Amino acid sequence: MKSSVKFLYYISILFFFFTLLFAYYQLPDYVPIGINLKDKLKEFKSKSFLFYWSVGLFFVINVWIIVLKIIIKMVPFSLLPFPNKKFWMSSSDHREGLVNAHLVWFNSFATIFNVFLGALSIIMVLVNVLEYGSFDRYEIIVYSFMFLISFWWVVLVGRLFINKIEL
């Protein structure tokens, strides 16, 4: 499981950069990003601003995940509060399983976030360039990713309640 999630993480990085470059190439110089209460465009941003903002957000989240993975490997879990601590601290194999569960969880979270940012780039192109309607047609995609990211926080806690090393 660990290697397949890591592979998907690397694929999500490529997906993000390819979609971001595609969006940068396709978008007009100024992109509408906000509407007022009367459905009139109220705010425009340059496509270079959106490009750098997306890359910055990508790097902040991914560097944050990398730092957390390093911390997880270094911090003794005996000092941290988490569910089912007695089982996870009972042997070195269980402690290794705990570390692997956290690493898989962090890589999965970063994968979901990278795909979400790539999907937002594609939606921007669909709405602004190809004129496939308004953002309302694609809001289910945004809500789905928000649900996945929120749900993923719950997965780790649920995983720690299970008395098995591998799942």
Residue pairs with C-beta under 8 A, 6 or more apart in sequence:
1 104
1 166
1 167
2 100
2 103
2 104
2 107
5 104
5 107
5 108
5 111
6 107
8 107
8 108
8 111
9 107
9 108
9 110
9 111
9 114
11 111
12 110
12 111
12 112
12 114
12 115
12 118
13 62
13 114
15 114
15 115
15 118
16 58
16 114
16 115
16 117
16 118
16 121
18 118
19 118
19 119
19 121
19 122
20 51
20 54
20 55
20 117
20 118
20 121
22 121
22 122
22 125
23 47
23 51
23 121
23 122
23 124
23 125
24 47
24 48
24 51
26 125
26 129
27 47
27 50
27 124
27 125
27 128
27 129
28 47
28 128
28 129
29 46
29 47
30 44
30 45
30 46
30 47
31 44
31 45
31 46
31 47
31 50
31 124
31 128
32 41
32 43
32 44
32 128
33 43
33 44
33 45
33 50
34 41
34 42
34 43
35 41
35 42
36 42
50 124
54 117
54 120
54 121
57 117
58 114
58 117
61 110
61 113
62 110
62 114
65 106
65 107
65 109
65 110
68 106
69 102
69 103
69 106
69 107
72 99
72 102
72 103
72 106
73 99
77 85
77 88
77 89
77 95
77 98
77 99
78 89
82 88
82 160
83 157
83 160
83 161
84 160
84 161
84 162
84 163
87 94
87 163
88 94
88 95
88 97
88 98
88 160
89 95
93 165
94 165
96 165
97 165
97 166
98 160
101 156
101 159
101 160
102 156
105 152
105 155
105 156
105 159
108 152
108 155
109 149
109 152
112 145
112 148
112 149
112 152
113 149
115 145
116 145
116 148
116 149
119 141
119 142
119 145
120 142
123 135
123 138
123 141
123 142
126 132
126 138
127 133
127 134
127 135
127 138
159 167
